[in-house]
Amino acid sequence: MSEYKFYKPVWDGIPDTDSGIEDFIKFYNDSYYLGNNRVVYGVTQSCRYVEDEIDSILETGINNKIDIMHILAWKIGRVKHSETNKHWNNEKKWYYYKGCENTEEGFIQTSRGKEIDCNNFANFILYNLPKFEKYVIENRPQEILNALRDNSPEGIGTIYLITLLYFISKGKYPIYDRFADLAIQAIIQKEKPGTKLNHKEPVTKGDNKFDTIYIDTIKPFSKRIEKAFHSYDKYLKNRDLDRALWVYGHCFS
C-alpha cells in the first residue's frame, strides 16, 4: 500500500481509485497531449512537437535567443498548440496567438496584451550562461535567481524566473507553479480530485523576501516531490512527471 494517494478522477462513472505512481504518471501525462483523452475537463492540451522541443532544451541546455523565447512563450501560454500541430508536417514552426508574431525576434506579449521586449534580458542570460552553469554545480541557485530578477523586464515575474532557472539547471531545480503545488499537496494529503486546496503564490520579484525564495519555496517543493515519489531523480530525468502534475493540479483549483 502506497504511503500517499495517486487518484484518477471520476471518469465515465468509474469511482476515484488509488492508481499507484507509474500508472498515475502515465494517465495524466498522456492527457497532456493533443489527440488523447482529456481526463480533466477544461484543461488545455499541448502539441507534442512543441513539448519535444521544450524537452530538448531542458536536456541539452539553452543555446540561443529563440530557445529563451520559446521557453517564455510556452510558459506564458502564448503558443497556439492546435495550429502548430495542424501544420507541423509542412511547416516546422511554432504558431503564436495574435500579437505574438514577433516572439522569436525577442518580443513576447502577455495574455493582457502587453508587449515585453526581452532582447536585453535574453542577451544577458546567454552571456552569463557559463557563470550560471558554474553556480548550478556549486548549488547556488539563489544567485542565479537574483541575477535574473535584477536584469528582467517588467512583466517577467517570479514564476517565469523560476522556470528559467529550471532550464538553466537542466532540471536540477524544479518548475514551480500553482498546479504543480496543488498536485503535490493533494498526493501527500491523500485528497481526492475536486477537493479545494489552498495555494500560496510565491513572492513577487520586487519583494525583499525574493532574496530567500529558493530556501523558502523552491527547496521545500523539491523535498515534497522527493517525499511523494521517493526520488527526485524521477522528476529530474523525465518531464512526464512534471506534465502529469500540471494536469492533476487542475483537479484542485
C-alpha positions in Angstrom: 0.0 0.0 0.0 1.4 3.4 -1.0 2.1 5.9 1.7 0.4 8.5 -0.4 -2.6 8.6 -2.8 -2.4 8.9 -6.5 -6.0 9.3 -7.7 -7.7 9.2 -11.0 -10.8 11.3 -11.2 -14.3 10.1 -11.7 -14.3 9.1 -15.4 -17.2 7.7 -17.2 -18.8 6.7 -13.9 -15.7 4.9 -12.5 -15.1 5.9 -8.9 -11.8 7.6 -7.8 -9.1 5.0 -7.5 -5.6 5.0 -6.0 -3.7 4.2 -9.1 -0.1 3.9 -7.9 2.8 6.0 -9.0 3.6 4.7 -12.5 0.0 4.5 -13.6 -0.7 7.9 -12.2 2.2 9.5 -14.2 1.2 7.7 -17.4 -2.5 8.5 -17.0 -2.1 12.3 -16.6 0.9 12.7 -18.8 -0.9 11.1 -21.7 -3.8 13.5 -21.2 -1.4 16.5 -21.5 -1.1 15.9 -25.3 -3.5 16.9 -28.1 -5.3 13.9 -29.6 -5.5 12.0 -26.3 -8.4 11.8 -23.8 -8.8 15.0 -21.9 -9.2 13.4 -18.4 -9.6 16.8 -16.5 -12.3 18.8 -18.1 -11.3 22.3 -19.3 -7.5 21.7 -19.3 -5.8 22.8 -22.4 -3.7 20.2 -24.3 -0.3 20.6 -25.9 1.3 19.9 -29.2 3.8 17.0 -28.9 6.2 18.8 -31.3 6.3 21.8 -29.0 6.9 19.6 -26.0 9.6 17.7 -27.8 11.5 20.9 -28.4 11.0 22.0 -24.8 12.3 18.6 -23.6 15.3 19.0 -25.9 16.1 22.5 -24.5 16.0 21.0 -21.0 18.3 18.2 -21.9 20.9 20.0 -24.0 20.6 23.4 -22.4 19.8 26.9 -23.7 21.8 27.7 -26.8 20.3 30.9 -28.3 17.7 33.6 -28.0 15.0 31.5 -29.7 15.4 28.9 -27.0 14.7 31.5 -24.4 11.8 33.0 -26.2 10.3 29.5 -26.8 10.6 28.8 -23.0 8.8 32.1 -22.2 6.1 31.7 -24.8 5.5 28.1 -23.7 5.2 29.0 -20.0 3.2 32.2 -20.5 0.8 30.3 -22.8 1.2 32.2 -26.0 1.7 29.2 -28.3 -1.2 28.1 -30.5 -0.8 24.4 -30.0 -3.6 23.2 -32.2 -2.4 25.3 -35.1 1.2 24.3 -34.6 0.2 20.6 -34.5 -2.0 21.0 -37.6 0.7 22.5 -39.8 3.8 20.7 -38.4 4.3 18.3 -41.3 4.5 21.1 -43.8 5.9 23.9 -41.6 8.2 23.0 -38.8 7.4 26.2 -36.8 5.5 27.4 -33.8 2.3 29.3 -34.2 1.5 32.1 -31.8 -1.5 34.0 -30.7 -2.3 37.3 -32.3 0.1 40.0 -31.2 2.9 37.5 -30.5 4.1 37.1 -34.1 7.5 38.7 -33.1 8.2 36.3 -30.3 11.2 34.8 -31.9 12.6 38.3 -32.5 12.6 38.8 -28.8 9.2 40.4 -28.1 6.6 38.5 -26.1 3.0 39.6 -25.5 1.2 38.8 -22.3 -2.4 37.5 -22.2 -3.4 41.0 -21.3 -1.9 42.4 -24.5 1.2 44.0 -23.1 4.3 43.6 -25.3 7.6 42.9 -23.4 10.9 43.5 -25.1 13.1 40.6 -23.9 16.1 41.2 -26.1 18.4 42.6 -23.5 17.3 40.0 -21.0 17.9 37.2 -23.4 21.4 38.6 -24.3 22.1 38.8 -20.5 21.2 35.2 -20.0 23.3 34.0 -22.9 26.3 36.0 -21.9 26.1 34.7 -18.3 25.3 31.1 -19.0 28.9 29.8 -18.3 28.7 31.6 -14.9 25.2 30.3 -14.2 26.3 26.7 -15.1 29.1 27.1 -12.5 26.6 28.2 -9.9 24.4 25.2 -10.6 27.4 22.9 -10.0 28.2 24.8 -6.8 24.5 24.7 -5.7 24.0 28.5 -5.7 20.5 28.8 -7.3 19.5 32.0 -5.4 22.4 33.9 -7.0 21.0 32.9 -10.4 17.5 33.9 -9.5 18.7 37.3 -8.1 20.7 37.9 -11.3 17.6 37.1 -13.4 15.4 39.3 -11.3 17.8 42.2 -11.5 18.0 42.1 -15.3 14.5 41.0 -16.2 12.0 43.4 -17.9 8.7 44.4 -16.2 6.2 41.7 -16.8 8.6 38.7 -16.5 7.7 37.8 -12.9 8.7 35.2 -10.3 7.1 32.1 -11.9 9.0 32.8 -15.2 12.3 33.4 -13.4 11.9 30.1 -11.6 11.1 28.4 -15.0 14.2 29.9 -16.5 16.2 28.5 -13.5 14.7 25.1 -14.2 16.1 25.2 -17.8 19.4 26.7 -16.9 19.9 24.0 -14.3 18.7 21.3 -16.7 16.0 20.3 -14.2 18.1 20.3 -11.0 15.8 22.9 -9.6 12.1 22.3 -10.3 9.5 24.3 -12.1 7.0 25.7 -9.6 3.5 27.0 -10.3 0.0 26.8 -8.9 -0.9 23.5 -10.4 2.2 21.6 -9.6 2.0 22.8 -6.0 -1.7 21.8 -5.7 -0.9 18.4 -7.2 1.8 17.6 -4.7 -0.3 18.9 -1.8 -3.1 16.6 -2.8 -0.9 13.5 -3.2 0.7 14.0 0.2 -2.5 14.8 2.0 -4.3 11.9 0.2 -7.0 14.3 -1.2 -9.4 13.2 -3.9 -9.9 15.2 -7.1 -12.4 18.1 -6.6 -11.1 18.9 -3.1 -10.4 22.6 -2.6 -6.9 23.2 -1.5 -5.0 26.4 -0.7 -2.1 27.6 -2.7 0.2 30.4 -1.7 1.6 32.3 -4.6 5.4 32.9 -4.4 6.6 36.4 -3.5 7.0 38.9 -6.4 10.4 39.7 -7.7 10.1 43.2 -6.1 9.6 41.8 -2.6 12.6 41.7 -0.3 11.7 38.0 0.5 12.7 37.1 -3.1 16.2 37.0 -1.8 15.4 33.8 0.0 12.8 32.3 -2.4 14.9 29.3 -3.1 15.1 28.3 0.6 11.5 29.4 1.4 9.7 28.0 -1.7 11.7 26.0 -4.2 13.7 23.8 -2.0 10.7 22.7 0.2 8.8 22.0 -3.1 11.7 19.8 -4.3 11.6 17.9 -0.9 7.8 17.4 -1.3 8.4 15.9 -4.8 11.0 13.6 -3.3 8.7 12.7 -0.5 5.8 11.8 -2.7 7.7 10.0 -5.4 10.5 8.6 -3.2 13.1 10.1 -5.5 13.7 13.5 -7.2 15.6 11.7 -10.0 12.2 10.6 -11.4 11.4 14.3 -11.9 14.9 15.3 -12.9 15.3 12.7 -15.7 11.8 12.7 -17.3 9.3 15.5 -17.8 6.4 13.1 -17.8 6.1 13.7 -14.1 6.1 17.5 -14.5 3.4 17.2 -17.1 1.3 14.8 -15.0 1.5 17.1 -12.0 0.4 20.1 -14.1 -2.7 18.2 -15.4 -3.5 16.7 -12.0 -3.2 20.1 -10.2 -6.2 21.3 -12.3 -8.4 18.9 -10.3 -7.9 21.0 -7.2 -8.1 24.6 -8.5 
